[in-house]
Amino acid sequence: QVQLVESGGGLVQAGGSLRLSCVASVSFFRINTMTWYRQAPGKQREFVARIANGETEYIASVQGRFTISRDNAKNTVYLQMNRLKPEDTAVYLCHSPFYNSWGQGTQVTVSS
């Protein structure tokens, strides 16, 4: 089992930026794949981004605006979010598919 703790959310105006962090309780060298999901009120949880084997993948709506990265020495995965839009408003959660673990989430609110 691994614990994941997200941080970095907040309230930002449209066009602004935020960087989310997710710290794992185990060495990142043991975790190949990390993902970010989000869940808006009344909507299903949706995949946002994945990093695995040095490669990244994004949902189409954030391609070119969001960047996922990781720092193995800090056991941390990041989500840099630029040019934020009101439709990006959601709780953002990190996920380890290997451990099937989720963080508690961090709220991102983008005002128009």
DATA-V553345 format. One record per residue. N is the residue number from 1. RES is the residue in one letter. OMEGA is omega in radians with two decimals (999 if undefined). Layout:
# DATA-V553345
N_RES_OMEGA / N_RES_OMEGA
This chain:
# DATA-V553345
1_Q_3.11 / 2_V_3.05 / 3_Q_3.14 / 4_L_-3.11 / 5_V_3.13 / 6_E_3.04 / 7_S_3.05 / 8_G_3.12 / 9_G_3.13 / 10_G_3.13 / 11_L_-3.11 / 12_V_3.09 / 13_Q_3.08 / 14_A_-3.08 / 15_G_-3.12 / 16_G_-3.07 / 17_S_2.99 / 18_L_3.00 / 19_R_3.10 / 20_L_3.08 / 21_S_3.07 / 22_C_-3.12 / 23_V_3.13 / 24_A_-3.11 / 25_S_3.10 / 26_V_-3.14 / 27_S_3.13 / 28_F_3.12 / 29_F_3.12 / 30_R_-3.09 / 31_I_-3.11 / 32_N_-3.02 / 33_T_3.01 / 34_M_-3.11 / 35_T_2.98 / 36_W_3.02 / 37_Y_3.02 / 38_R_3.12 / 39_Q_3.10 / 40_A_-3.14 / 41_P_3.10 / 42_G_-3.12 / 43_K_3.09 / 44_Q_3.06 / 45_R_-3.12 / 46_E_3.08 / 47_F_3.11 / 48_V_-3.05 / 49_A_3.13 / 50_R_2.99 / 51_I_-3.10 / 52_A_3.11 / 53_N_3.12 / 54_G_3.14 / 55_E_-3.10 / 56_T_3.14 / 57_E_-3.08 / 58_Y_2.94 / 59_I_-3.01 / 60_A_-3.03 / 61_S_3.14 / 62_V_-3.14 / 63_Q_3.13 / 64_G_3.12 / 65_R_-3.10 / 66_F_3.08 / 67_T_3.07 / 68_I_3.11 / 69_S_-3.13 / 70_R_3.04 / 71_D_-3.07 / 72_N_-3.12 / 73_A_3.14 / 74_K_-3.13 / 75_N_-2.99 / 76_T_2.98 / 77_V_-3.07 / 78_Y_2.96 / 79_L_3.07 / 80_Q_-3.07 / 81_M_3.13 / 82_N_3.11 / 83_R_-3.09 / 84_L_-3.13 / 85_K_3.10 / 86_P_-3.14 / 87_E_3.03 / 88_D_3.14 / 89_T_-3.10 / 90_A_2.89 / 91_V_-3.13 / 92_Y_-3.08 / 93_L_3.01 / 94_C_-3.00 / 95_H_3.00 / 96_S_3.12 / 97_P_-3.10 / 98_F_-3.14 / 99_Y_-3.06 / 100_N_-3.13 / 101_S_3.11 / 102_W_2.97 / 103_G_-3.11 / 104_Q_3.10 / 105_G_3.07 / 106_T_-3.04 / 107_Q_3.02 / 108_V_3.13 / 109_T_-3.12 / 110_V_-3.13 / 111_S_-3.12 / 112_S_999
